[in-house]
Amino acid sequence: MKDRKNSSLLGRLDKFQRLFFVALLSVLAVGAFAQSKTVSGTVLDKTGESVIGASVVVKGTTNGTITDFDGKFTLQNVPDNGTIQVSFVGYKTVDIQVKGQSTVKVILEEDTETLDEVVVVGYGVQKKSDVTGAMARVGSEELNTRPVNNAFEALQGKAAGVDITSSERPGTVGSIRIRGNRSISASSDPLYVVDGVPLSAGGIETINPRDIESIDILKDASSTAIYGSRGANGVILITTKRGKAGRLALNYSGSVTLENLKDKSPAMSASDYITWRRWAYYNSDPVNNPRGDQPNYDKDQIYFAASGDPAALANVNKGWSNGTWDGSKVTDTDWADIVTQTGITHEHTISGSGGNETAQAFFSVGYLNNQGTQKGQEYERYNFSMSVDLQVKPWFKMGGSINGSWAVQDYGYSRTGQSSGSGPVDIYSAAKAIPRFGVPYDEEGNIITNPCGSTTNVYTVIDEWNKSTDNRQTFRALGSFYGQFDFGKIWAPLEGLSYKISFGPDFRHYRQGIFISKDSAVKMGSKNYAKYATDRYLSWTLDNQINYNKTFGKHNLGVTLLQSASKYNKESGSESANAIPNENFEWYNMGSVDITDAATYGAGMSTGMSENQLASYMARVNYAYNDRYLLTVSGRYDGSSVLADGHKWSFFPSAALGWRIDQEDFMKDISWINQLKLRFGLGTTGNSAVSAYSTLGNIQSFYVPFGSTLTPAYATNEPYYTSSQVKMANKNLGWEKTTQYNYGIDFSFLNGRISGSMDIYHSNTNDLLLSMTIPTLTGFNSTYANVGKTKNFGVDLSLNLVPIQTKDFEWSSTINAAYQKDEILELANGKQDDISNAWFIGESINVYYGIANDGLWQESDAAEMAKFNANGHKFEAGMVKPVDQDGNYIIDSNDRIILGNKNPKWVLGWSNTFNYKGLELGIELNGRFGYIVDTGGEGQNGMYNQREINYWTPDNTGADYQKPIYSTAGGDAYSSLLGFKDASFIKIRNISLGYNFNSKALKNIGISSLKLYAQAKNIGNLYSSVDFMDLDLGTTYYNRGFTFGLQVGF
């Protein structure tokens, strides 16, 4: 790829990268020559900047050296008639005749041909200019721009067509989608491949981002078809760092981040909530209750005594201490503040790289501690990685890498703030559910278990992070080992032919411990609860690969043949019990309970095992003629054990064409076009992402070893079996297949000042893997089947700009935009809609389906309301006005419509970098458009806390939300309709400021590179259609953080 000619290569390489090039290209001086002399010199680039680590040798000999930090060198034993050859990666090699000279000055020019980036394409690498498929790359420089806790965070906004939803919980990653959804019920997660090893058990969060060299994202079928069934939803190739030849280079990277939780939906103050509550009673029964803005002492005694919390009532009565109502005297408890803290994250990585021409090694150790902004949430991770590459013989190379991690996550489990039957919820949400007029302690200083009374179904959050815990530990070891034979080095006629065998094991052990103390608010002194669960994952992949690469004149041919086998095994077990005698042991003491006493201890136990296998054969041909006309053809034959007999195997072909127009003769005189390439690709991928044994008839049996009181048919402590009929076997269950077409263009203009790519794609997915409900007369509830079709259309645009570029200052900008729309074509019943699952022919896969609203009823709508109320409704002014689609004055299921799409149509990312003499300022933004979100609608009908909102009163009829009503019997059934809102936003994700110190000033103290930086995360929104939510996360809060970091190389 042609690059801009008026910029310095070294200006785009940090000192750390230069040292790797130094080590890679250094040649040690040996030997002595007669009639020789010593020659000194300086090597510079066109801008006059020193070229550090350039190779300087006497041509035809092994006598050489490298340039120092000032670009200087001294070479001894140089013959008077000798030739000095100077070379460096990215520059043209220069030969200088000595001719008696003792001092020389060398100016290197950039070699645009060698600057063509090499990218990982799956089972190999290619020059980016030769790639015919749709892909995106995020390099180490972009990954290290800002510190992140996992690789997910680094990708946000960096690649067109890749949408990432983050999580603020420490140690938890969000979700990622490449070009939207294709399947309805099968997984839409992409395949992760780390150093050639496909991950079968997730866990991308366990990899240290500092160990990643690059991330390549394969998006279209012509690129992903080589992974067959696994590549249906896109492929993310992660390449970790490896050793490079040269002296040992050590590097340290570390940062400290301080975060605070920012609430975009602050709760009503205690006084405002009391007023809201009065209005709720009035609106429920206006005859017997005064208006909310007319406080009444006697009524307050009824309203706030009903919950049964005398402390809360006493707090309300503070407002009546002077005989008249004064809301400022009421104690206002900020429950959310009780459960939050300043989150502190610090991460440190030490790495080293070195070696010689025959052996290179890399090692890294890392540590991360992320203390969350919610008390009880924490994540701690230890990482170790090591790689070795050995050139054992000229014709044989072997090596391997190990990436290990140990992670401990305090998930922050909490049932507080919910009814006892509810599942876990984060403690911040639990705190927000407590009305602020409730107080945490009674007069004697004891914690009040149910602030505002037991009838509210809310529980205290004080110290619950210590009484209700969920601790998760994960150990992971990921390996990649290979041996490679170059037959051309054994016998010249076989030049270009090689064989590679690789083996990748992936082991993960997961342990979860849950303990809810009897002293927790939700247990209220009753039995405690403990659970201990483990999962053990073991998978491996074995690849045998033959490669042939040869150039015949203007013809370049590359052939890859692959045989691959992989196996996945998971074993799991769990046990739980109540009333653990000694709570200090938490989940480690369940053996002390009498498991035969089911009534007291409620002991439970379960074990399980799941296994699947995949066998594959693949062939790929890459052909290029005259570096202009490109062809890639591949086919993969996959067999999956999870599908039915006779349908386990399928063939997945792909083909792609490329035309490098910039290499044509008629383009030679158009100097402002550096690269122009057209691409077209098509291919078929498969999806077998259903659980193992899904094709088999499944009657789930339960063994009750100690009996039950559920039915008198069985005596207590007498073992018995019971069963639940689940799925019917389907001996015809096969592959879900997607055929995708991709049209693309790559371009670079004005010496790289403008570059990028655009892709237009459309795909059709057939034989969807769906779980179908079947008549119970069959004896089963459901079965898996291949039914239904979907289609997907989209546009990916990536644009790289350099608006300003001078010797000292550069502004570079990257814009990524993606449009995506999916559509259901057929379902299980052909062209019929599946209303129960909100699946509709001709609509997107994920939509909201319900009743629309037309704002609020007003007094002027009395005549219209009367028509509805005549049919049983109880509409009043100030209530939500549902839309009667069929005009029969009855609001029912027939009035439901598609309200909008849950997934965005547009995803945007915009990064800007300003660099002035080593001072670097970076600004990153991202956004989503064209979808809606359900915000909840402010039910306004219970005793739970409410955020500060503009609600309807007789004096505030232009409000956003309906009037509060204490009981749904008053006609409040439609308040949730107000929750569906446009979810478009543009977010300032990150602002960073760093300084790269001049290496010349550091060399005397043995430092090769040094960078100090600071950054601010989640600054705010440039635009948001909903002001009380963080639409990026889908929550009412987010974490804003400030980071200070250091990177240093030795």
N, C-alpha and C positions, 0 to 999 in steps of 0.2 A: 504494500500500500504506500503510495506516495505520501510524504509528510511535508509539513511546512519547512521551507528551506532556510528561513531567516531566524530560526530560533535555535538555541543551544540545547543539544541533547542533555548535557549535564544540568542544565537549568530545569529539566523535567525529571531528574533523578536525584533522590535524596542521598545523603552521604552513606547511609546504610546500604543502599543498593550498589553504590559505587564500589564499596569494599568487597561485595560479593563478586563483582566483575573482576576486581583486582585479583581475588583469590582464584577465580576460574581460569584466568588467562595468564597467570604468572608462569614464567619459565626460568628455572634455576640455571645460573651460569656455571658451566663446567668446561674443562679443556683449556689448553693454552696454544698460542700460535706464535710462530716465528715471525720476525719483522712486523711486530704488532705495536699498537699504541693504545692509549686510553682516550676515549671519546666521551665528552659530556654534552648534555643538551637539555632542552626544554620542549615539552609537547603541549601544544595549546589547541583549542578549537577555534572556529572562525570568529567567535566573539572575543577571543583573548583569554578565555577562562582556562585554567589549568586542567589537563586531562589526567586524573589520578588513576594509577594502576594500568596504564597502557603497557603493552608488551613490546620490549625493545630487544631484538636479537640480531646476531650476525647471521645473515641469510645463509641457509645451507648448513648451519651448525646448531648445536644445542647451547651455545654461549649466549646468555641473555640475562635480562633483568627487567624490572618494572619501574615505572615512574612513581615518585613520592607524592606527598600531599601538595607540593608546589608544581607538580608536573615535571620535575627534574629527574635526570638519571645520569649515572656514570657507568660506562661499559668498558671493561678492560680487555686486553688481548685482541684488539681489533686490527686485522691486517690493513696495511696501507691501501691496498686495492680492493678491500672488502666492501660489502654492501650491508647497510643497516636497514632492517625492516621493522617498521612501527605499525602496530595494529591495536584496535580496541573495538569491542562490540558496538555496533551501530555506526561505525566509521569505515571509510575506505582505507585499505592498507596502503602504506607509503613506503617506497624503497628509496634510500639515499646513498649515493656513492660517496665513500669516505674521501678518496683522493687527497689524502694528507691532512684533512680537517681534524681538528681536535675539539671543536665546539660547533654544534649544529642546533638549528631551531626548526621544529617540525610543526606544521599546521595541518590538522586532520579535518577532513570534510565528511559530513554525514553521508551514509550509504542508505538511501531510501529503500533499496531492495531488501536489506537485512532488517529494516525496521518493521517489516510486515509481521504483525503480532501472531504468535502461535497460540491456538486455542485448543481446549480439550473437547473432543466431539463424541466420546464414547468408544472404548476399545482402541484408542489412538489419539493422535493430535493432527491438526492441519494448520496451514497458514490461513489466517482469517480471510485473505483475498481469494482463497480457493474453496471456502465454505459455501455450500449451496442451500443449506437449510436455514431456518429461522432460529436464532439463538442470541443470547445476551451474556455479557461477561462483567463481573465485578472483581477487579484485581485487588491485590494486597494493599496498594496505596489508598484505594477508596475504602477498603475495610478498616484500615487503621486511622482513617480521618478522625474518627471519634470512637471512644471506648464503648463497647456494648457488652451485655451479659451473655448474649448468644448470637449466633449467625443470622437468625431471623431478623433481628433489629437492624442489622447492617444492610439488609436488602431492601428495606422499605423505601420506595420511591426511586430506586436505582435502576430498575429494569422495566421496560414497557411490557404490559401484559401480565405482570406479576403483582398480585394484590395480597397484602399481609395485614392481618388483624392482630394487634399486640395484646399482651396481658400485663397488668400492673402487679400481679402477684409474683413475688420472688420465686424463681425457679420454674415458672410456668410459661411455656411458649404459647403463642396464639395459633392462628391457622393461616395457611398459605394456599392460594389458588393461582394456577397458571392458565390463563385464557378461560376463566370462568368454570362453570359446571357442565359436564357432559352427561353424567349419570344421575338418575333419580334416587336410587336407594343404595347402589354400590359406592364405594369410597371414591372421592374426588381428590384425594391427597396425592401429591407428586411422589415420584421415586427419588430417594436420596442415595447417591453413590459416593462413597468416601474412599479415595485412592483406589478406585476400581472395584470396591466391595459394596454391593447393594445392601442397604440397611433394611432389615425385615421387621424390626421392632421399634421403629421411631427412635427417639432419644437424641435428636439433633442438638438439644440443649446441653448435652454432656460434652460437646466438643469445644475446646478453648478457641474463641475467635482469633486470638493472637497467633495460633498455629496454622491458620489457613492462608495459603498462598493465593488462591483464586477460587471463584465460584462461577461455573459456566452453566447456563440455563438453556436447556433444549426445549423448544416450544412447539414446533410443528411435527407432523407425523413422519416426514422424510428424515428428521433427525432422531426421533424417539423410537421409530419402528425397530431399530436394532436391539432395543431392549424388550421387544415383543409385548407380552401382556403387562409387564411392569411399567411400560412407558406410556400407558394410555392417557395419563393426566399430566404429562410433562416430566422431565428429568432434571434434577439439580445435581450437578457434578461438583464435588468439593475436593480440591487438591490441596493437601497439606504441605507444609514446607519440608524441604529435604536438604541434605548437606551439599556444599559446593567446595570445589577444590581450592586450596589456599591455606594460609595460616588460620589458626583458631580465631574466630570472630565471636565475641560475646555481646549480647544485647539484653537490656533490661527495659521493660515497659511497665508502667504502673500508674494508677490513678485513684483518686478519692472523690466520691460523689456524695453530696448532701441533697436529700429530697424531702419535700413537704407535700402533703396531700392538699390539693386545691378542690374545694367543693363548689361546683357550678350551680348547685341547687340548695342553697342554705335553707334551713328549717325556719318555720315561724317562731318568733320569740314566744315566751310563755304567755305574755299578755295578749299577743295577737292570736295565739291558739285558743285562749279562753274566749275571746270574742268570736272566733270562728265556731267554737263549740256552741256558744249561745245561739248563733245564727242557725246551726244545724238543728237544734231543738225547736227553734221557732218555725223553721221551714217544714219540719215534720208535723207540727201541731200548732199552727199560728193562733188558734182559738185560746189555748190554755198556756201559751208561753209568750213572753214579751219579745220584741225585736232584739236582734243581737247587739244593736248599738244603744240599747236601753238596759243597762245592768240592773239586776234585781237580786238582793242578798238572799232572800228566801229561796228563789229559784236556783241560785248557785249551790245552795246546800243540798238541793235535790240532784242537780246535774252532776256535781263532782263527788258526792257521797255514794252515788250508785255503784261506782267501781269498787268500793270497799277498801280504799287506801286513805286512812286518816291523815297521813303525812301530806299527801297531795292536796287534800281538802284544806288542811291547815295552811298550806302554801297559798292557795287561792284566797283564803280569808285574810292573808296579809294585805291584800289589796283593799279590804274593807276596814282596815284598822282605824281609820279616821271617820268611819261612818258613811263615807261616800267612796265610790270606786276610784282607785288609783293604781293602774296596772304596773306602774314603775316599781311598786313595793313588792311585787311578786318575785320570788327567787327564780332566776332563769338558768336552768342547767343545760349546758352544752354537752350533751351526751357524746356527740361525735368527737369532741375534743378529748374526752376521757380515753378513747381507744386509739388515738393517733399519736405519732411521735415523729421526730426527725429521723428519716431513714438514712443510714450510712452504708455506703457500698465502697469497698476498696478491693482492687484487683491488682495482681502482680504476676509478671511472667519473666523468667530468665531463660534465655535460649543461647545455644552455641552451635556453630557450624564450622566445618573445616575438613581437610583431607588433602589428597594429592590426586594424580591422574588415575590411580587404580582403586582408590578407596575414599569415599566421602561419607560423612556422618553428620547427623543433626540430632540435637536433644532439646527438650523444653520441659520446664516445670512451671506450673501455674497455680495460683490460689485466688479464689473469689469468695468474698463474704458480702452478702446482700441482706442487710437488715431492713425489713419493709417499713413503710410508713404506717401500717396497721400493726398494733401490738400483737405479738404471737406469730407473725409471719417472718420467716427468715430462710435464707438459702445459702449453703456453704458448699463449695466445690473445690476439689483438688484434681489437678490434671498432670499427667506425665505422658510425654510422647518421645519416641526415638525412632530414627530411621538410619539404615546403613545400606550403601550401594557399593558393590565390589566388582571391579573388572578383573575377574579371576584369570581369564585368558583373553587374548585379543578377540576370540570368537565366543566367549562365554561371560555373561554378566548375571549376577544374582544380587538380591537384596530383600529388604523387608522393612516394615514399620509396625510399631505398636502404639496405639493410642488408648491410654487408660484414664479412667476417671472414677472418683468417689464423691458422691453428692448426698447431702443431707438437707431435706426440705421440711421445715415446720410450716405446714400448709395453712395453719390458722383456722382450724375447724371450729365452728360455733353453731349451736342451735338456738342461741339466745335471740330474742326478738321475734321468734316464730312459735307457732303452736307446737306441742310436743311431738306431733306426728310428722312435722316437716323435716326435710333433709338439711344438709349443711348450708350455711350462708356465711359470707364474710362478716366479720364482727363489726365493720363500719356500717354496713347496711342494717345490721341488728340495732346498732346504736341510733341510727336515723329513724327507727320505728318507734322510739320512745318519745312521747310528748314532753316538751321541755318544762311544763309546769310540774311534772313529777320530780321528786327529789331522791337522791341516791341513798340517804341514810335517815334512820328515824331519830327520835330525840335522844336515844341512848347510844347512838353511834353505830348501830347495827345496819348492815346492808339490807335494803328493802328488796326482796326477791322480785316482786311484781310492782314496779313503779306505776302509779295510777290505778292499781288494783288488779286482782286476778282475772277479772272479766275482760280485761283488755288483751289477754293473750300475748303480752310483751313481757320480757324478762330483763333483769339488770344485766349490764355488760361489765360491771366492775370486776376485775381480776378473772374474768372468764377465759382469757387467753392462757391462764395457768390451770384452769379447771376443766377445760374442754379442748383436748389436743388431738392433732393428727400429724404424726411424724412419719416421714417417708425417706427411705435410704435406697440409693441406687449405686451399684458397682457395675462398671462396664469396661470390657476389654475388647478392642477392635483391632484386628491384625490384617496385614496385607503382605504377602510374601510371593516372590517370583523368581524364576530362572529363565534366562533368555539366551538363545543360541543364534549367532550370526553365521549362517552357512557360507556367506560370501567370503568370510575371513578364513574359512577352511579350504574352500575350493573356489577359485575366481569365477568360473562360469555360473556359480550360484549367487553372484552378487545381488543384493537386494532381498534375498530370501531369509527369513528368520522364523524361529519358533519360540513361543513364550508360554510357559505354564505358570499359573498364579492360583493362589489359595487364600481365601479370606474368611477367617472365622470371626464371629461376632457373639460375644457372651454378655448377658446382662442379668443381674440378680436384683430384684426389687423387693423391698420389705416395707409394709405399712403397719403402723401401730396406732390404734385409736383408743383413747381413754376419756370417758366422761365421768368426772367425780360425782359422788353423791352430794357433795356440797355445791355443785354447779347449780345455776339458777333453774335450768330446765329439769333437773332431777329433784330439787327442793327436798333433800334429805332422804330420798328413796334410794333404791339400789343403784350402785354405779354400773358402768358398762365398759367392757374392754373387748378389743378385737385385734387379732394378730393375723396378718395375711402376707403370703410370699408368692412371687412369680419368678420363675427361672426360665430365661430364654436362651436358646442356643441355636445358632444358624451358621451355615457355612456355604461358600460358593467356590466351586472348582472350575477354572477356565483353561481350556487348551486352545491356543491361538496361533495360527500361521499367517504371517504377513509377507507380502511381496511388493516391493516398491522399485520401479525401474524407469529410467528415462531413455527413450529411443528417439533421438533427434528432437522433433517438436512434440513428441508424444510422451506423456507422463502417465504411468499406470500404477495404481495401488490396489492390491487385493487383500482382503482379510477374511479368513475362515475361522469359525469359532465353534467349539463344542463346550457347552456349559451345563453344569448340574448344581443344584442348590437344594438345601433341606432346612426346614424350620421346625423347631420343637419348643413347645411351651408346657411347663408343668406348674400347677398352681395349687395352693392349699390355704385354708383359712379356718380359724376357730374363734368363737366369741362366747362371752359369758357375762352374767350379771353378778352383783354382790361379791366382788373380789374382796377377800378378808383384809388384805394389807394394801392400801392404795399406793404406797410408796413404790411398789413394784409395777404399777400400771398394768400393761398387757403381758408382762413377763411372769405372772403368777397365776395363770388360769388353771394350772394343774392342781391348785390347792382347793378347788371347788368340787363338790360332789355332783358329777355330771349326771348321775342317775336321778337327782332331785330336780326335775325339769321345772317344777312350779317355782322353786326358789332361785335357781341359778340360770335357767333358760339357756343352757349350753348348746352351742351349735357347731357343726363341723362340716367342711366340704373340701373335696379335692377334685382336680381335673387335669386333663392332658389334651393337648391339641398338636397335630403334626400335619405338615404338608410338604410336598416336594415339587420341584420344577425342573424339567429337562429341556434343553434347547440346542438348536443348531442354527448357525447364522453365517451368511456370506454377504460380503459387501465389496463393490468395485468402485473405485474412484478413478476417473479418467479426465485428463486435461490435454487439449490440443493447443499448442502454441501459446500457452498461458492465457488463452482467450475463451475457449469453449469448454465448459465443465460439465461433467456428468457423474452422478452418484446413483448407484442402484444397490439395493439391499433386500434381503429376504431373511426372515427368521421363522423357524418352525418350533413352536412351544408346546409342551405337554404339561398340564397342571393336574395334580392329584385331587384338587377340590371339586372338579367337575365330574359329570356322569361318565360311566363307561361308554365308549364309542364316541364321546364328544370331548375327550381330554386334550386332543391335539388340534392345532390350527396353524395356518401359515399366514404371516404378516409381511407383505411386500411393501416396498417404497421405492420412489425414484425422484430425482431432482436434477434440474438443468440450471446452468449458470452461464451468463455471457458477460465477460469483462470488456465492455465497450471501450473503456479508456485505453486498452491495449491495441485497438484497431489503428491502422495506418491513417485513416481519415481523421483521427483524433489528435495526432501528434502536434498539430499547430494550435490546438486549443489549450493554451497553457494553464488557464484557470481551473480546468477540470483535472483533478489528480486521480480520482477513482470514480468509476461509474459501472455498476454491475447489476444486471437483472437476474432474478432468480424465480424459478417455479418448481414447486415440489408437491407430491401427493403420496399418500401412504395410508396403510391400514394398521391400526393398533387394536389390542384386545384388552378386556378387563375381566378378570376372574376374581375380583375382590369381594368374595363372599366367604363366610366362615367355613372352616373345614367341616366336612360331613353334612353340609347344607343340602346335598343331593339325596341324602338318605332319609328314610322315614324316621321320625324322631318322636318317640313316646317317652317323655321325661319322667323318670321314676324317682321317688323320694323314699329313702329308708329312714324310718323313725325308730331308733334303737331303744328308746325308753318310754315309748307310748305317748299319749296325749289326752287331754280332756276335751278335745274338739268333738268327739262323738262317743256315745256310750257303747258303741260296738266293739271298742277295744279297751282292755283293762290297762290301768296305769302300769308302766314299766314292762309291758309286753310288746316286743318288737313287731313291727308290721310295715308293709309297703303301701304306698299310695302313688298314684300317677296322674299326670296331666297331659292330655293329648295335644300335641303341638303341630308338627308339620308332616305332610304327606310326602313320600318319596317322589322324585321326578327323575326318571332314568334318561330323560332327554335334555337335561340342563347343560347348556354349552356356553360359549364365549359371548360376552357383550362386545360388539365390534364398532369401531369408529373409523370412518374414512374421512381424511382431511385434505383440503387443497390449500396451498399457500402461494401467494404471489408477492414477491419482494423486490426491493431495490436498495442497494447500498451506494453511498455517494460521499465524495470528499472534494471540496472546492477551495480555491484560493489558498493553496498550500496548507490545507488542513484547518483553515480558520472556520470553515463550515463543513460539518460531516455528520453522518448519521445513517439511518435506515428506516424504511417503512415496509410493513407487511400487512397484507389483506388476506384473511383466511375465512374459510367456511368449512364446516364439517357436518357429517350425518352419522348418528349413532343408532345402530339397529340391535334388535334382540336384547333390549334392556333387561338387566337382572332385577326382577321385581318380586316382592313377596305378595302373593295373591291370597285374598280371603276366599275360602271355598265353603260350600254348604256343609253344615255340621252332620248331615246325614251320611257323609263319607266317613265319619269317625275322626276327622281331623279338622283343625281350624284354618290351616293355610298351607301353602306350598310355594317354593321358589320356581319361577318360570322365566323363559326368555320371551318377553312380550314388550311391545312399545318401541317408539322411535323418538329421537330428539334431533334438533339441529342447532348449530352454533355459528354465529357470524361475528367477526370482529376486525379491528384495525389496531395495529401497534405502530407507534411512531417514536423514534429516538433521535434527538437532535443535539449535536455537540457544537458549541459556538465559542470562538475566541474573539470577542468584540474589540478588545484592546490588547496589544502586545508590543511592548518596548523592551529595551535592554534590562530595565529595572522593574518594570511593572507589567503584570498580566492579569487579565480578567477572563476567566473561562466559565462557561455556563452549559449545563446539561438539562435538557427538557425531555421527559418521558410522558407519553400520553397513550392511553389504551381505551378503546371502545369495544364493548362486548354485549351481545344479546343472544340468549338461548331461547329455544322454543320447543314445546312438546308437540309432536306430530301424531303419535298414537299411544294408547295405553293398553291395559290388559283387556279391556273390552272394545278394542278397536278405536273408533272415533268418539266414544262416549267419555265424558268428563268423570273424574273421580273426586267428587265434592268433599268426601270425608277427609281426604289428604290434601285438599286444595290444589289438585292437579287438573289443569284445563287444557284442552286441545287448542293450539294456536297461541298459548300464553307461556310466559317464562316458567322455569321449573319451581322457583321459590317466590311465591306471591302471598300477599295478605288478602284474605277473602272475608268480607263482612259487610256491615251496614254502614253506609256513608252518613255524614251529618251535614246539616245546613246551619250551623251555628247554634244559637240559643233561642228558645221561645221567648217572645216578649208579650206584654199586655195587649199590644195591638193585634196579636195573633189569636185572640180569644175565640173567634168564630171557627177558625181552622182547628184549634185544639179541641173544641167541642165535638167535632166530627170524629176525631180519634177516640176521645173519651167515651163517646157513645158506644164504642166497640170494646170497652174494657180498659182502655189506657187511662193513666192518671197524670196527664201532662199539665204543667203549670208554667207560668212565666218564670224564667231563670233556669229551666231545665234544658238539657240537650235536645235539639230538634233533629230526629232521624229522618232520612229521606225515604219516602214511600215510593219505591220504584214502580210498583204496579198500580198505584192510585186507588187502592181499595180501602184506605184509611185504617189499615191493620198492619202493624209492623211485625213481620215474622221472617222466617228463613227465606221466603221467596223474594225478599227485598235485598238480599245479599248480592254484592258485586265484587269484582276484583278492584281492590283499593290501590294497589301499586306493587312494585317489585321490591323484594328484600335485598337484592344485590345491585350494586351500582352499575350504571351503564358506562360511566367514564371514571377512570382512575388516573390521577396526574401526579407527577413528581418533578420538582425543579430544584437544582443544586447550582449554587454560585460560589466560585472561589476567586478571591482577590489576593495576589501575591506581590509584595513589594520588598525586594532585597531581603528575603528570608522571613518577612512578616506575612503571615497567611490568615486571611479571614474567610470563613466558610459559612454559608447560609443555606439551609435545606428546608424545603416546603413540600407538602404533599396534600392531596385532596381527593374527594370522591363526589360524584354528581349523578343525578338521575335515579334516585331510589328513595324509599321512605322508611321510617323507623316507627315502632310502636313505643311511645314514651310512657304509656300507662294511663294517660287521660285524667289523672287526679280524681279518683273515685269519689272523694268527698262524702263518704257514707259510713265511716267507721271512726274508732277512737284512736287510730294510729296517727302518728305525726304527719303534718303536711308541710310541704315546702311553701315558701312565701310566694303566693300567687295572687293574681287579680281576679277575684271571684265575684259573681253576680250578687247584688243587693238591689233593693228597690231604688236606691240612690246611685247605683253604679251599673246601669243596664248595658253599658258597652263593654262589659268585662270579657276576658278571654275564656274563663271557665264558669261552669254552672254554679248555682248556689249550693252551699253545703246542706246535706240532708242526713239526719242521724240514722234513718232506717230506709232500707231499700223498698219497704212497703209503700213508701211515699211516692214511688215512681221514678227512682233514680237508676233504673237498669241500663241506661244508655250513656252514662257519663264517660265510659271508657272509649267511646267513639271519638272523643276529642284527642286521643293519644296518637293518632296516625299523622305524622308530619314529614315534610320534605327533609331529607337528611344530608343535604349538600354542605360541604365545608372546604375551606383551605386553611391548613394548619402550618404554623411556623414550628417545625419539628426540632430544629437544632441550629444554634449559632455557636461557632467555635472561633477562637483566636489563638494562634500559635506562632512561635518564633523558632526558626532553624538557625542555630549558631554557625558561624563560619568555621569550617574545619581547620583552616589555617591557624586560627587563634587557639584551637584545642589540641593540636598535635603535640605540643610540648608537654602536656600532662597525660598523654596516652589515650585521649578520647578521639574517636573517629567521627562521631556524630552526636548531636545533642539537640533535643527539641523540648521546649516547654509549651504547654497549652492550657487553655481554659475553655469551657463550653457551658452553654445553658441549654437545657432540654425542655421541650414542651412549653415554649414561651407563651403561646396563645394562638388565637385564630385571626387570620385576616378577614375571614368571612365564615359565618355559621348560621344556618337556617333555624337552628334551635339553640337558644342561649343558655338553657339549663342542663345541657348534656355535653359530654365530650363524645362527639359523633364518631371519632376515630376508634374509640374503645367501646362505645355503646353503653357507657355508664355515666352517672351524674358527677363523677369525680375523676381526677387524674393526678399523677405525680409530676411536680415540677422540680427539676434538679439542676445543680451546678457542680461541675466537675473540674478538677485540677489534676493535670497529668504530666508525666515525664517519660521521654524516650531517650535512651543513651546507648551508644555503641562503643565497643572497645576493640 
